[in-house]
Amino acid sequence: MMAEKAPLLQSPTDSASEDNAYDYTAPLSNGPVLETPAPPAGLKTNNRLHRPPGPNVRIIENQPYEPDIETSLQSITSGSRVFTEHSIGNLQSMMGIIKGNIGTGILAMPVAVQHAGLLVGTMSIVLIGIIAVHCMHLLVICSHTLCQKTCTVSLDYGEVAEEAFKAGPIFLRSVSKYAKCTVNVFLNITQLGFCCVYIVFISDSIKQVVDHGIAHPHSPPSQAFGAMLLVFLIPCALFRNLNVLAHMSMFANFLTFVGLVIIFQYIVQDMPPASSYPLFASWSTVPLAFGTIVFAFEGISLVLPIENKMKHPEDFRGLAGVLNTGMVIVTCLYTAVGFYGYMQYGHKKILGSITLNLPTDNWLYLSVKLMFAVALFISYLLQFYVPVNIVWPLIRRRLHSRRARLYGEYIFRISLVLFTYALAAAVPYLDLFIALIGAVSCSCLALIFPPLLHTITLWPDRINICVIVKNTLITLFGLLGFAVGSYTSLVQIVNKFKGNNSTLTE
């Protein structure tokens, strides 16, 4: 029920007590009055989370907002901030950080160490992890600063880029919309790349299980299993309400945890001595290691959505904050899987996922392959939502009838699934696909854009020469990895098609 005199949103300057200022869940507009649930009593907010008062925003009393999994995924591309009793606590936020980073990337860490060598590969995981986490902090700083400047509740990654360019040097202001578009394009490439990698992984895993079961000398190629997968992927991708995936997502997390435990107990058994492995592999394969590691650390698109939903966002940053704690756990897991996985299988060729190297004559380890196949099938549906949420509204506005929009969305979703399958079938090499996606798109989102946006956001009064030099070095490091990693991955893929595998680490 609407309150008789609904209180308006206040800015810090309009209220004697900032603690009493309201947040909102609907974006400000110049159109009709927007109604939003009332915040819980006693709710405290950050200085950056206030809108100036306006006639088109009111509070609805006694109508709490209940966020669901769709809202969480939409927040990657939407600036909505939810502040209710359903906002997430610090532990939930940290688990979100961990779960958002643990995927196929961790399973590819052994092959990354193999590409770089035992010492260089292990240290590279730690170094790139430190840089990636620092860039996550830079993005959060940019978001906080720009929210204060624009009196905005919250900003997503693309909006941070747009507002940074708008408030930056004069010569950049005219291209602010292109900045947002560029970020969204790379987000699309990354998410669709994840989907392609998932199809390759699931196809290879099912093929190994089937090959063990039927023991036929002429087993179908992995692309055939990918085509069979479409029978299940396409109907599931047509669901527009992702609430049904909430419990399935929890089940996928459980399968991932159990699978990792089984993998760990196997790879630490009967390891050869470390002295039997090279500390450094080859300069020709180090770029592949870079792409693989950056692919694993590309969880930066989840940082702002998680921070925006926290009850106590001030706990997100800091030395022992939610972000650092979660990413330290992630980095330790990556390093352990990479080091011990390479120690266990480094004497032979490591496949794109450590699960593919597990014994195929034991049903316990075959079950691990199936566990991750099911978990990544669910992850595909979640990752698939992001490009749909970015691209479909651009198409939808060109369709005028309700019927055209309904069937148009179905056609678009099916086409997008077929597109990801076509790419996966064209490049069925899991390790090289991961390295390529990591070098091309993940390096931009995780290493190149954040220091650039940080420099532009703080320019010229709030930044010193040391920060400029540091940001420049990180950007150059990302650009070098982007260029060399992309080139090397493409060359290796071409060599694969030519049947020339001599440049790959044996």
NORLINLIN-V388724 format. One record per residue. N is the residue number from 1. RES is the residue in one small letter. PSI is psi in degrees with one decimal (999 if undefined). NEAR is the number of other ideal C-beta (glycine too) atoms within 8 Angstrom. Layout:
# NORLINLIN-V388724
n->N res->RES psi->PSI near->NEAR
n->N res->RES psi->PSI near->NEAR
This chain:
# NORLINLIN-V388724
n->1 res->m psi->136.7 near->5
n->2 res->m psi->132.6 near->8
n->3 res->a psi->150.0 near->9
n->4 res->e psi->-41.7 near->4
n->5 res->k psi->90.8 near->4
n->6 res->a psi->131.5 near->10
n->7 res->p psi->143.1 near->9
n->8 res->l psi->157.1 near->9
n->9 res->l psi->142.1 near->15
n->10 res->q psi->150.6 near->12
n->11 res->s psi->164.3 near->12
n->12 res->p psi->-30.2 near->9
n->13 res->t psi->-15.7 near->4
n->14 res->d psi->0.2 near->7
n->15 res->s psi->138.9 near->10
n->16 res->a psi->-26.3 near->2
n->17 res->s psi->114.1 near->6
n->18 res->e psi->-25.5 near->9
n->19 res->d psi->-22.5 near->6
n->20 res->n psi->-2.6 near->7
n->21 res->a psi->143.8 near->13
n->22 res->y psi->151.1 near->11
n->23 res->d psi->177.0 near->13
n->24 res->y psi->166.1 near->11
n->25 res->t psi->-2.0 near->10
n->26 res->a psi->136.1 near->9
n->27 res->p psi->148.3 near->7
n->28 res->l psi->141.6 near->8
n->29 res->s psi->170.3 near->6
n->30 res->n psi->7.1 near->3
n->31 res->g psi->-143.7 near->5
n->32 res->p psi->168.4 near->4
n->33 res->v psi->131.6 near->7
n->34 res->l psi->131.1 near->13
n->35 res->e psi->137.8 near->8
n->36 res->t psi->147.0 near->12
n->37 res->p psi->148.9 near->10
n->38 res->a psi->141.5 near->10
n->39 res->p psi->153.1 near->9
n->40 res->p psi->154.8 near->9
n->41 res->a psi->139.7 near->3
n->42 res->g psi->8.2 near->4
n->43 res->l psi->133.8 near->8
n->44 res->k psi->147.1 near->4
n->45 res->t psi->169.0 near->11
n->46 res->n psi->158.5 near->7
n->47 res->n psi->-31.6 near->7
n->48 res->r psi->-2.5 near->8
n->49 res->l psi->40.6 near->11
n->50 res->h psi->141.1 near->15
n->51 res->r psi->146.6 near->12
n->52 res->p psi->149.6 near->8
n->53 res->p psi->145.5 near->9
n->54 res->g psi->156.9 near->9
n->55 res->p psi->-11.1 near->5
n->56 res->n psi->18.3 near->10
n->57 res->v psi->122.8 near->14
n->58 res->r psi->164.8 near->11
n->59 res->i psi->133.9 near->14
n->60 res->i psi->123.3 near->13
n->61 res->e psi->148.3 near->9
n->62 res->n psi->31.1 near->6
n->63 res->q psi->79.6 near->7
n->64 res->p psi->146.7 near->9
n->65 res->y psi->130.8 near->10
n->66 res->e psi->102.4 near->6
n->67 res->p psi->144.7 near->9
n->68 res->d psi->-175.1 near->9
n->69 res->i psi->-31.5 near->11
n->70 res->e psi->-41.4 near->10
n->71 res->t psi->-40.4 near->10
n->72 res->s psi->-43.4 near->10
n->73 res->l psi->-35.9 near->12
n->74 res->q psi->-28.0 near->10
n->75 res->s psi->-14.9 near->13
n->76 res->i psi->-33.6 near->13
n->77 res->t psi->12.1 near->11
n->78 res->s psi->143.1 near->7
n->79 res->g psi->13.2 near->11
n->80 res->s psi->136.4 near->13
n->81 res->r psi->128.0 near->11
n->82 res->v psi->120.8 near->12
n->83 res->f psi->89.8 near->12
n->84 res->t psi->-173.4 near->12
n->85 res->e psi->-12.3 near->5
n->86 res->h psi->0.0 near->8
n->87 res->s psi->153.8 near->10
n->88 res->i psi->147.8 near->9
n->89 res->g psi->-176.9 near->9
n->90 res->n psi->-42.8 near->10
n->91 res->l psi->-43.4 near->6
n->92 res->q psi->-38.9 near->8
n->93 res->s psi->-42.8 near->16
n->94 res->m psi->-40.4 near->11
n->95 res->m psi->-35.1 near->9
n->96 res->g psi->-40.5 near->12
n->97 res->i psi->-45.4 near->17
n->98 res->i psi->-49.1 near->11
n->99 res->k psi->-31.9 near->8
n->100 res->g psi->-19.0 near->9
n->101 res->n psi->-24.4 near->13
n->102 res->i psi->110.9 near->11
n->103 res->g psi->-140.4 near->9
n->104 res->t psi->-23.1 near->12
n->105 res->g psi->-42.7 near->15
n->106 res->i psi->-31.4 near->12
n->107 res->l psi->-16.6 near->11
n->108 res->a psi->1.1 near->17
n->109 res->m psi->-38.0 near->18
n->110 res->p psi->-39.9 near->16
n->111 res->v psi->-28.9 near->12
n->112 res->a psi->-43.0 near->17
n->113 res->v psi->-37.2 near->18
n->114 res->q psi->-38.4 near->12
n->115 res->h psi->-30.2 near->13
n->116 res->a psi->-20.4 near->13
n->117 res->g psi->159.0 near->11
n->118 res->l psi->-50.2 near->14
n->119 res->l psi->-50.7 near->8
n->120 res->v psi->-39.9 near->13
n->121 res->g psi->-45.0 near->17
n->122 res->t psi->-44.2 near->12
n->123 res->m psi->-31.5 near->8
n->124 res->s psi->-37.6 near->13
n->125 res->i psi->-45.0 near->16
n->126 res->v psi->-45.5 near->10
n->127 res->l psi->-49.3 near->8
n->128 res->i psi->-33.8 near->12
n->129 res->g psi->-43.8 near->15
n->130 res->i psi->-45.0 near->9
n->131 res->i psi->-42.7 near->11
n->132 res->a psi->-42.0 near->15
n->133 res->v psi->-40.2 near->12
n->134 res->h psi->-40.2 near->9
n->135 res->c psi->-32.6 near->14
n->136 res->m psi->-41.4 near->14
n->137 res->h psi->-40.5 near->10
n->138 res->l psi->-41.0 near->13
n->139 res->l psi->-40.7 near->16
n->140 res->v psi->-41.2 near->14
n->141 res->i psi->-43.7 near->10
n->142 res->c psi->-44.1 near->14
n->143 res->s psi->-45.8 near->13
n->144 res->h psi->-47.7 near->10
n->145 res->t psi->-45.1 near->11
n->146 res->l psi->-31.7 near->15
n->147 res->c psi->-39.2 near->14
n->148 res->q psi->-40.7 near->9
n->149 res->k psi->-38.4 near->8
n->150 res->t psi->1.6 near->8
n->151 res->c psi->46.7 near->9
n->152 res->t psi->145.1 near->11
n->153 res->v psi->-51.6 near->12
n->154 res->s psi->163.4 near->12
n->155 res->l psi->143.9 near->11
n->156 res->d psi->-178.4 near->13
n->157 res->y psi->-49.1 near->13
n->158 res->g psi->-38.8 near->12
n->159 res->e psi->-32.8 near->10
n->160 res->v psi->-44.8 near->15
n->161 res->a psi->-44.2 near->15
n->162 res->e psi->-47.7 near->12
n->163 res->e psi->-33.3 near->14
n->164 res->a psi->-43.4 near->15
n->165 res->f psi->-36.0 near->13
n->166 res->k psi->-38.7 near->8
n->167 res->a psi->0.1 near->9
n->168 res->g psi->-160.2 near->10
n->169 res->p psi->149.7 near->8
n->170 res->i psi->-38.8 near->4
n->171 res->f psi->-10.3 near->5
n->172 res->l psi->-15.6 near->11
n->173 res->r psi->-31.2 near->10
n->174 res->s psi->-14.6 near->5
n->175 res->v psi->21.0 near->8
n->176 res->s psi->-38.9 near->14
n->177 res->k psi->-33.5 near->7
n->178 res->y psi->-30.2 near->7
n->179 res->a psi->-46.3 near->13
n->180 res->k psi->-42.2 near->12
n->181 res->c psi->-40.7 near->9
n->182 res->t psi->-45.7 near->9
n->183 res->v psi->-44.6 near->13
n->184 res->n psi->-34.9 near->11
n->185 res->v psi->-45.7 near->8
n->186 res->f psi->-31.7 near->12
n->187 res->l psi->-42.7 near->17
n->188 res->n psi->-45.5 near->12
n->189 res->i psi->-43.4 near->11
n->190 res->t psi->-49.4 near->14
n->191 res->q psi->-42.1 near->12
n->192 res->l psi->-34.1 near->13
n->193 res->g psi->-41.9 near->13
n->194 res->f psi->-44.8 near->14
n->195 res->c psi->-40.7 near->12
n->196 res->c psi->-44.1 near->14
n->197 res->v psi->-40.1 near->14
n->198 res->y psi->-41.3 near->14
n->199 res->i psi->-44.0 near->15
n->200 res->v psi->-45.3 near->17
n->201 res->f psi->-49.2 near->16
n->202 res->i psi->-42.7 near->15
n->203 res->s psi->-45.9 near->15
n->204 res->d psi->-40.0 near->15
n->205 res->s psi->-45.9 near->15
n->206 res->i psi->-37.9 near->13
n->207 res->k psi->-43.5 near->13
n->208 res->q psi->-42.3 near->12
n->209 res->v psi->-44.6 near->11
n->210 res->v psi->-41.9 near->10
n->211 res->d psi->-38.2 near->11
n->212 res->h psi->-35.9 near->9
n->213 res->g psi->-41.1 near->6
n->214 res->i psi->-20.8 near->6
n->215 res->a psi->47.0 near->5
n->216 res->h psi->134.5 near->6
n->217 res->p psi->-20.6 near->3
n->218 res->h psi->64.1 near->3
n->219 res->s psi->146.8 near->9
n->220 res->p psi->152.2 near->5
n->221 res->p psi->166.0 near->8
n->222 res->s psi->-28.9 near->10
n->223 res->q psi->-32.5 near->10
n->224 res->a psi->-39.4 near->8
n->225 res->f psi->-32.6 near->14
n->226 res->g psi->-38.7 near->16
n->227 res->a psi->-39.0 near->9
n->228 res->m psi->-33.4 near->7
n->229 res->l psi->-29.0 near->14
n->230 res->l psi->-27.8 near->11
n->231 res->v psi->-31.9 near->7
n->232 res->f psi->-33.5 near->8
n->233 res->l psi->-45.7 near->14
n->234 res->i psi->-49.7 near->10
n->235 res->p psi->-40.6 near->7
n->236 res->c psi->-33.5 near->8
n->237 res->a psi->-13.3 near->12
n->238 res->l psi->-12.9 near->9
n->239 res->f psi->121.4 near->9
n->240 res->r psi->-22.8 near->5
n->241 res->n psi->113.5 near->6
n->242 res->l psi->9.5 near->14
n->243 res->n psi->-30.6 near->8
n->244 res->v psi->-18.8 near->7
n->245 res->l psi->-2.8 near->12
n->246 res->a psi->-53.5 near->10
n->247 res->h psi->-33.3 near->6
n->248 res->m psi->-34.5 near->9
n->249 res->s psi->-40.1 near->11
n->250 res->m psi->-38.9 near->8
n->251 res->f psi->-39.8 near->9
n->252 res->a psi->-39.5 near->13
n->253 res->n psi->-38.4 near->10
n->254 res->f psi->-44.7 near->8
n->255 res->l psi->-41.1 near->12
n->256 res->t psi->-44.4 near->12
n->257 res->f psi->-48.4 near->8
n->258 res->v psi->-42.1 near->9
n->259 res->g psi->-42.1 near->13
n->260 res->l psi->-37.7 near->12
n->261 res->v psi->-44.5 near->8
n->262 res->i psi->-40.4 near->11
n->263 res->i psi->-45.1 near->14
n->264 res->f psi->-45.2 near->11
n->265 res->q psi->-22.6 near->8
n->266 res->y psi->-45.2 near->10
n->267 res->i psi->-15.4 near->14
n->268 res->v psi->1.6 near->8
n->269 res->q psi->134.9 near->7
n->270 res->d psi->50.9 near->2
n->271 res->m psi->142.1 near->9
n->272 res->p psi->162.2 near->8
n->273 res->p psi->146.4 near->5
n->274 res->a psi->-26.8 near->7
n->275 res->s psi->-13.7 near->4
n->276 res->s psi->-1.2 near->6
n->277 res->y psi->146.7 near->11
n->278 res->p psi->140.9 near->6
n->279 res->l psi->-28.8 near->7
n->280 res->f psi->134.5 near->8
n->281 res->a psi->-82.9 near->13
n->282 res->s psi->144.4 near->7
n->283 res->w psi->-26.1 near->4
n->284 res->s psi->-22.4 near->6
n->285 res->t psi->-7.2 near->14
n->286 res->v psi->-41.0 near->12
n->287 res->p psi->-31.5 near->14
n->288 res->l psi->-37.5 near->16
n->289 res->a psi->-42.2 near->17
n->290 res->f psi->-50.7 near->17
n->291 res->g psi->-39.7 near->21
n->292 res->t psi->-43.1 near->18
n->293 res->i psi->-43.0 near->16
n->294 res->v psi->-36.3 near->18
n->295 res->f psi->-41.9 near->14
n->296 res->a psi->-32.5 near->15
n->297 res->f psi->10.8 near->15
n->298 res->e psi->69.2 near->15
n->299 res->g psi->16.6 near->11
n->300 res->i psi->-25.6 near->13
n->301 res->s psi->-15.8 near->13
n->302 res->l psi->-11.0 near->11
n->303 res->v psi->-53.0 near->13
n->304 res->l psi->-43.5 near->16
n->305 res->p psi->-40.4 near->12
n->306 res->i psi->-46.0 near->14
n->307 res->e psi->-34.3 near->13
n->308 res->n psi->-19.8 near->13
n->309 res->k psi->-0.3 near->13
n->310 res->m psi->144.8 near->15
n->311 res->k psi->-35.9 near->8
n->312 res->h psi->76.4 near->7
n->313 res->p psi->-17.6 near->9
n->314 res->e psi->-16.2 near->6
n->315 res->d psi->-1.8 near->9
n->316 res->f psi->-45.2 near->13
n->317 res->r psi->-173.3 near->8
n->318 res->g psi->160.9 near->7
n->319 res->l psi->-43.0 near->4
n->320 res->a psi->31.0 near->5
n->321 res->g psi->178.9 near->10
n->322 res->v psi->-44.9 near->12
n->323 res->l psi->-50.4 near->15
n->324 res->n psi->-44.1 near->12
n->325 res->t psi->-47.6 near->10
n->326 res->g psi->-42.8 near->15
n->327 res->m psi->-26.5 near->14
n->328 res->v psi->-42.4 near->8
n->329 res->i psi->-44.6 near->9
n->330 res->v psi->-45.8 near->15
n->331 res->t psi->-40.2 near->13
n->332 res->c psi->-41.7 near->8
n->333 res->l psi->-44.8 near->11
n->334 res->y psi->-46.5 near->16
n->335 res->t psi->-42.6 near->13
n->336 res->a psi->-46.5 near->9
n->337 res->v psi->-41.7 near->17
n->338 res->g psi->-47.4 near->15
n->339 res->f psi->-54.5 near->11
n->340 res->y psi->-32.3 near->12
n->341 res->g psi->-41.2 near->16
n->342 res->y psi->-39.6 near->15
n->343 res->m psi->-35.2 near->12
n->344 res->q psi->-40.6 near->12
n->345 res->y psi->6.9 near->11
n->346 res->g psi->-16.9 near->13
n->347 res->h psi->-8.5 near->5
n->348 res->k psi->179.1 near->5
n->349 res->k psi->126.1 near->6
n->350 res->i psi->131.7 near->12
n->351 res->l psi->176.9 near->11
n->352 res->g psi->-23.4 near->14
n->353 res->s psi->139.0 near->14
n->354 res->i psi->-26.7 near->16
n->355 res->t psi->-29.8 near->12
n->356 res->l psi->-15.8 near->12
n->357 res->n psi->-10.7 near->10
n->358 res->l psi->153.4 near->12
n->359 res->p psi->141.2 near->5
n->360 res->t psi->5.4 near->9
n->361 res->d psi->14.4 near->4
n->362 res->n psi->123.7 near->7
n->363 res->w psi->-21.0 near->5
n->364 res->l psi->-45.3 near->7
n->365 res->y psi->-27.5 near->12
n->366 res->l psi->-34.5 near->13
n->367 res->s psi->-31.8 near->8
n->368 res->v psi->-41.6 near->13
n->369 res->k psi->-42.0 near->15
n->370 res->l psi->-36.9 near->11
n->371 res->m psi->-49.8 near->12
n->372 res->f psi->-30.7 near->16
n->373 res->a psi->-44.3 near->12
n->374 res->v psi->-43.7 near->10
n->375 res->a psi->-41.7 near->13
n->376 res->l psi->-24.1 near->14
n->377 res->f psi->-44.4 near->13
n->378 res->i psi->-40.7 near->13
n->379 res->s psi->-34.8 near->12
n->380 res->y psi->-46.5 near->14
n->381 res->l psi->-35.4 near->14
n->382 res->l psi->-45.1 near->12
n->383 res->q psi->-32.8 near->11
n->384 res->f psi->-28.9 near->14
n->385 res->y psi->-33.0 near->11
n->386 res->v psi->-53.8 near->14
n->387 res->p psi->-33.2 near->12
n->388 res->v psi->-42.7 near->11
n->389 res->n psi->-25.0 near->12
n->390 res->i psi->-45.6 near->12
n->391 res->v psi->-40.8 near->10
n->392 res->w psi->-42.6 near->10
n->393 res->p psi->-30.8 near->8
n->394 res->l psi->-33.2 near->8
n->395 res->i psi->-38.6 near->10
n->396 res->r psi->-37.2 near->10
n->397 res->r psi->-15.0 near->6
n->398 res->r psi->-7.1 near->5
n->399 res->l psi->131.6 near->9
n->400 res->h psi->-29.6 near->3
n->401 res->s psi->153.7 near->6
n->402 res->r psi->-38.4 near->5
n->403 res->r psi->-43.3 near->6
n->404 res->a psi->-38.6 near->9
n->405 res->r psi->-40.4 near->10
n->406 res->l psi->-55.4 near->8
n->407 res->y psi->-29.1 near->8
n->408 res->g psi->-39.4 near->11
n->409 res->e psi->-39.6 near->11
n->410 res->y psi->-45.4 near->9
n->411 res->i psi->-40.9 near->8
n->412 res->f psi->-45.2 near->12
n->413 res->r psi->-44.4 near->11
n->414 res->i psi->-42.6 near->11
n->415 res->s psi->-38.4 near->8
n->416 res->l psi->-39.4 near->13
n->417 res->v psi->-45.1 near->13
n->418 res->l psi->-35.0 near->9
n->419 res->f psi->-44.6 near->9
n->420 res->t psi->-36.8 near->13
n->421 res->y psi->-42.1 near->14
n->422 res->a psi->-43.0 near->8
n->423 res->l psi->-42.4 near->10
n->424 res->a psi->-39.2 near->16
n->425 res->a psi->-32.4 near->9
n->426 res->a psi->-34.1 near->6
n->427 res->v psi->79.1 near->11
n->428 res->p psi->34.8 near->13
n->429 res->y psi->101.2 near->10
n->430 res->l psi->-48.0 near->15
n->431 res->d psi->-41.0 near->12
n->432 res->l psi->-34.8 near->14
n->433 res->f psi->-44.0 near->15
n->434 res->i psi->-45.3 near->16
n->435 res->a psi->-38.2 near->19
n->436 res->l psi->-48.2 near->15
n->437 res->i psi->-40.8 near->17
n->438 res->g psi->-44.2 near->18
n->439 res->a psi->-40.4 near->18
n->440 res->v psi->-53.6 near->14
n->441 res->s psi->-41.3 near->12
n->442 res->c psi->-35.2 near->15
n->443 res->s psi->-34.8 near->17
n->444 res->c psi->-48.2 near->12
n->445 res->l psi->-35.8 near->16
n->446 res->a psi->-29.1 near->14
n->447 res->l psi->-31.6 near->17
n->448 res->i psi->-51.8 near->13
n->449 res->f psi->-45.5 near->11
n->450 res->p psi->-48.9 near->15
n->451 res->p psi->-32.2 near->16
n->452 res->l psi->-47.7 near->10
n->453 res->l psi->-35.6 near->14
n->454 res->h psi->-44.1 near->14
n->455 res->t psi->-44.9 near->13
n->456 res->i psi->-40.3 near->12
n->457 res->t psi->-41.9 near->13
n->458 res->l psi->-3.5 near->10
n->459 res->w psi->139.4 near->10
n->460 res->p psi->-9.7 near->4
n->461 res->d psi->-24.0 near->5
n->462 res->r psi->23.5 near->5
n->463 res->i psi->143.2 near->9
n->464 res->n psi->174.3 near->5
n->465 res->i psi->-33.8 near->5
n->466 res->c psi->-42.7 near->6
n->467 res->v psi->-39.0 near->11
n->468 res->i psi->-44.5 near->10
n->469 res->v psi->-45.5 near->8
n->470 res->k psi->-46.9 near->9
n->471 res->n psi->-37.9 near->13
n->472 res->t psi->-41.6 near->10
n->473 res->l psi->-41.1 near->8
n->474 res->i psi->-43.4 near->14
n->475 res->t psi->-44.4 near->12
n->476 res->l psi->-38.8 near->8
n->477 res->f psi->-44.3 near->10
n->478 res->g psi->-41.7 near->14
n->479 res->l psi->-40.4 near->9
n->480 res->l psi->-46.1 near->8
n->481 res->g psi->-38.6 near->15
n->482 res->f psi->-49.5 near->13
n->483 res->a psi->-54.1 near->8
n->484 res->v psi->-41.0 near->11
n->485 res->g psi->-43.0 near->18
n->486 res->s psi->-45.3 near->12
n->487 res->y psi->-47.5 near->9
n->488 res->t psi->-42.4 near->15
n->489 res->s psi->-44.0 near->16
n->490 res->l psi->-40.6 near->9
n->491 res->v psi->-43.9 near->9
n->492 res->q psi->-37.7 near->13
n->493 res->i psi->-43.8 near->12
n->494 res->v psi->-42.1 near->8
n->495 res->n psi->-36.1 near->12
n->496 res->k psi->-45.3 near->11
n->497 res->f psi->-30.2 near->6
n->498 res->k psi->-8.1 near->6
n->499 res->g psi->14.6 near->5
n->500 res->n psi->99.1 near->7
n->501 res->n psi->15.6 near->7
n->502 res->s psi->-23.7 near->5
n->503 res->t psi->-8.6 near->9
n->504 res->l psi->148.6 near->9
n->505 res->t psi->128.7 near->8
n->506 res->e psi->999 near->3
